[in-house]
């Protein structure tokens, strides 16, 4: 991830003619038409199943919110297809806390 970020910065410098050459982009570009946040519906302990950069489809389980005593379990699901742009690393969450930032892409249904 860090190497690709550095390569992107070098390509940007090259586009402004600040350096003579830049690495070729090897990872295909993905354009997200919109983005949205998934927020905690309950307070508890959040355990993420996926990580940043992964593709998800509508309804995929992204994580689980539980309580320390096992009295409830809430699955956190993707509302639309897209890529995980960022995620919460804190295990304890309050209702309304941001859990995941997803970039929405339009997927053609077959």
Short mmCIF file of the C-alpha atoms (twelve columns), coordinates in Angstrom:
data_MODEL
# 
_entry.id   MODEL 
# 
loop_
_atom_site.group_PDB 
_atom_site.id 
_atom_site.type_symbol 
_atom_site.label_atom_id 
_atom_site.label_alt_id 
_atom_site.label_comp_id 
_atom_site.label_asym_id 
_atom_site.label_seq_id 
_atom_site.Cartn_x 
_atom_site.Cartn_y 
_atom_site.Cartn_z 
_atom_site.pdbx_PDB_model_num 
ATOM 1   C CA . UNK A 1   0.000   0.000   0.000   1 
ATOM 2   C CA . UNK A 2   2.798   2.414   0.909   1 
ATOM 3   C CA . UNK A 3   4.726   1.608   -2.272  1 
ATOM 4   C CA . UNK A 4   1.666   2.262   -4.437  1 
ATOM 5   C CA . UNK A 5   1.118   5.579   -2.614  1 
ATOM 6   C CA . UNK A 6   4.717   6.595   -3.288  1 
ATOM 7   C CA . UNK A 7   4.365   5.606   -6.954  1 
ATOM 8   C CA . UNK A 8   1.210   7.720   -7.198  1 
ATOM 9   C CA . UNK A 9   3.048   10.722  -5.763  1 
ATOM 10  C CA . UNK A 10  5.854   10.229  -8.311  1 
ATOM 11  C CA . UNK A 11  3.313   10.028  -11.171 1 
ATOM 12  C CA . UNK A 12  1.764   13.277  -9.937  1 
ATOM 13  C CA . UNK A 13  5.148   15.010  -9.869  1 
ATOM 14  C CA . UNK A 14  5.805   13.704  -13.388 1 
ATOM 15  C CA . UNK A 15  2.453   15.070  -14.632 1 
ATOM 16  C CA . UNK A 16  3.546   18.540  -13.432 1 
ATOM 17  C CA . UNK A 17  6.927   18.097  -15.204 1 
ATOM 18  C CA . UNK A 18  8.758   18.244  -11.881 1 
ATOM 19  C CA . UNK A 19  10.606  14.965  -12.468 1 
ATOM 20  C CA . UNK A 20  11.719  13.272  -15.703 1 
ATOM 21  C CA . UNK A 21  10.174  9.836   -15.248 1 
ATOM 22  C CA . UNK A 22  7.693   8.002   -13.063 1 
ATOM 23  C CA . UNK A 23  6.708   4.375   -12.461 1 
ATOM 24  C CA . UNK A 24  3.986   2.913   -14.659 1 
ATOM 25  C CA . UNK A 25  0.661   2.280   -12.946 1 
ATOM 26  C CA . UNK A 26  0.277   -1.486  -12.487 1 
ATOM 27  C CA . UNK A 27  -2.950  -1.614  -10.477 1 
ATOM 28  C CA . UNK A 28  -6.080  -0.832  -12.516 1 
ATOM 29  C CA . UNK A 29  -7.936  2.332   -11.532 1 
ATOM 30  C CA . UNK A 30  -11.361 2.074   -9.951  1 
ATOM 31  C CA . UNK A 31  -13.642 5.077   -9.964  1 
ATOM 32  C CA . UNK A 32  -16.177 5.305   -7.163  1 
ATOM 33  C CA . UNK A 33  -19.227 7.333   -8.160  1 
ATOM 34  C CA . UNK A 34  -20.228 8.050   -4.547  1 
ATOM 35  C CA . UNK A 35  -19.164 7.162   -1.034  1 
ATOM 36  C CA . UNK A 36  -20.935 6.530   2.222   1 
ATOM 37  C CA . UNK A 37  -20.255 5.681   5.856   1 
ATOM 38  C CA . UNK A 38  -21.564 2.653   7.675   1 
ATOM 39  C CA . UNK A 39  -22.304 3.519   11.287  1 
ATOM 40  C CA . UNK A 40  -22.831 1.382   14.384  1 
ATOM 41  C CA . UNK A 41  -26.494 0.604   15.048  1 
ATOM 42  C CA . UNK A 42  -25.662 -0.434  18.623  1 
ATOM 43  C CA . UNK A 43  -22.901 0.158   21.132  1 
ATOM 44  C CA . UNK A 44  -20.589 -2.761  21.845  1 
ATOM 45  C CA . UNK A 45  -17.423 -4.475  20.689  1 
ATOM 46  C CA . UNK A 46  -16.813 -4.260  16.931  1 
ATOM 47  C CA . UNK A 47  -14.930 -7.000  15.110  1 
ATOM 48  C CA . UNK A 48  -14.211 -6.257  11.447  1 
ATOM 49  C CA . UNK A 49  -14.246 -9.171  9.016   1 
ATOM 50  C CA . UNK A 50  -12.741 -7.306  6.041   1 
ATOM 51  C CA . UNK A 51  -10.044 -4.653  5.628   1 
ATOM 52  C CA . UNK A 52  -9.464  -1.529  3.559   1 
ATOM 53  C CA . UNK A 53  -9.166  -2.034  -0.189  1 
ATOM 54  C CA . UNK A 54  -11.398 -5.099  -0.386  1 
ATOM 55  C CA . UNK A 55  -14.395 -5.255  -2.739  1 
ATOM 56  C CA . UNK A 56  -17.821 -5.963  -1.241  1 
ATOM 57  C CA . UNK A 57  -21.233 -6.655  -2.723  1 
ATOM 58  C CA . UNK A 58  -24.613 -5.619  -1.357  1 
ATOM 59  C CA . UNK A 59  -25.478 -7.636  1.744   1 
ATOM 60  C CA . UNK A 60  -21.932 -8.853  2.499   1 
ATOM 61  C CA . UNK A 61  -21.117 -9.093  6.205   1 
ATOM 62  C CA . UNK A 62  -18.398 -6.533  6.951   1 
ATOM 63  C CA . UNK A 63  -18.157 -7.040  10.694  1 
ATOM 64  C CA . UNK A 64  -20.015 -7.908  13.873  1 
ATOM 65  C CA . UNK A 65  -20.973 -5.863  16.940  1 
ATOM 66  C CA . UNK A 66  -21.378 -7.884  20.143  1 
ATOM 67  C CA . UNK A 67  -21.470 -7.197  23.855  1 
ATOM 68  C CA . UNK A 68  -18.940 -8.621  26.345  1 
ATOM 69  C CA . UNK A 69  -21.522 -11.055 27.726  1 
ATOM 70  C CA . UNK A 70  -22.743 -12.513 24.436  1 
ATOM 71  C CA . UNK A 71  -26.290 -11.249 24.894  1 
ATOM 72  C CA . UNK A 72  -26.543 -9.777  21.398  1 
ATOM 73  C CA . UNK A 73  -24.848 -9.999  18.017  1 
ATOM 74  C CA . UNK A 74  -25.444 -7.472  15.209  1 
ATOM 75  C CA . UNK A 75  -24.085 -8.178  11.718  1 
ATOM 76  C CA . UNK A 76  -22.828 -5.087  9.874   1 
ATOM 77  C CA . UNK A 77  -23.666 -5.425  6.156   1 
ATOM 78  C CA . UNK A 78  -22.798 -3.545  2.974   1 
ATOM 79  C CA . UNK A 79  -25.712 -1.501  1.659   1 
ATOM 80  C CA . UNK A 80  -24.277 -1.223  -1.877  1 
ATOM 81  C CA . UNK A 81  -21.421 -2.773  -3.873  1 
ATOM 82  C CA . UNK A 82  -18.078 -1.019  -3.621  1 
ATOM 83  C CA . UNK A 83  -14.641 -0.872  -2.069  1 
ATOM 84  C CA . UNK A 84  -13.735 -0.343  1.568   1 
ATOM 85  C CA . UNK A 85  -11.885 2.993   1.640   1 
ATOM 86  C CA . UNK A 86  -11.237 3.041   5.382   1 
ATOM 87  C CA . UNK A 87  -12.254 1.306   8.560   1 
ATOM 88  C CA . UNK A 88  -12.409 1.806   12.318  1 
ATOM 89  C CA . UNK A 89  -9.639  0.063   14.271  1 
ATOM 90  C CA . UNK A 90  -11.108 0.715   17.715  1 
ATOM 91  C CA . UNK A 91  -12.850 -2.350  19.151  1 
ATOM 92  C CA . UNK A 92  -15.249 -0.458  21.454  1 
ATOM 93  C CA . UNK A 93  -17.892 1.503   19.546  1 
ATOM 94  C CA . UNK A 94  -20.856 3.637   20.528  1 
ATOM 95  C CA . UNK A 95  -24.126 3.761   18.629  1 
ATOM 96  C CA . UNK A 96  -23.647 6.091   15.654  1 
ATOM 97  C CA . UNK A 97  -19.848 5.730   15.448  1 
ATOM 98  C CA . UNK A 98  -18.375 5.456   11.942  1 
ATOM 99  C CA . UNK A 99  -17.266 1.879   11.289  1 
ATOM 100 C CA . UNK A 100 -16.452 1.757   7.574   1 
ATOM 101 C CA . UNK A 101 -16.106 4.194   4.693   1 
ATOM 102 C CA . UNK A 102 -17.212 2.604   1.406   1 
ATOM 103 C CA . UNK A 103 -16.753 3.868   -2.135  1 
ATOM 104 C CA . UNK A 104 -19.837 2.918   -4.185  1 
ATOM 105 C CA . UNK A 105 -19.401 1.652   -7.732  1 
ATOM 106 C CA . UNK A 106 -22.108 0.842   -10.260 1 
ATOM 107 C CA . UNK A 107 -22.129 -2.889  -10.960 1 
ATOM 108 C CA . UNK A 108 -24.078 -4.151  -13.968 1 
ATOM 109 C CA . UNK A 109 -26.404 -6.997  -13.031 1 
ATOM 110 C CA . UNK A 110 -26.221 -9.967  -15.427 1 
# 
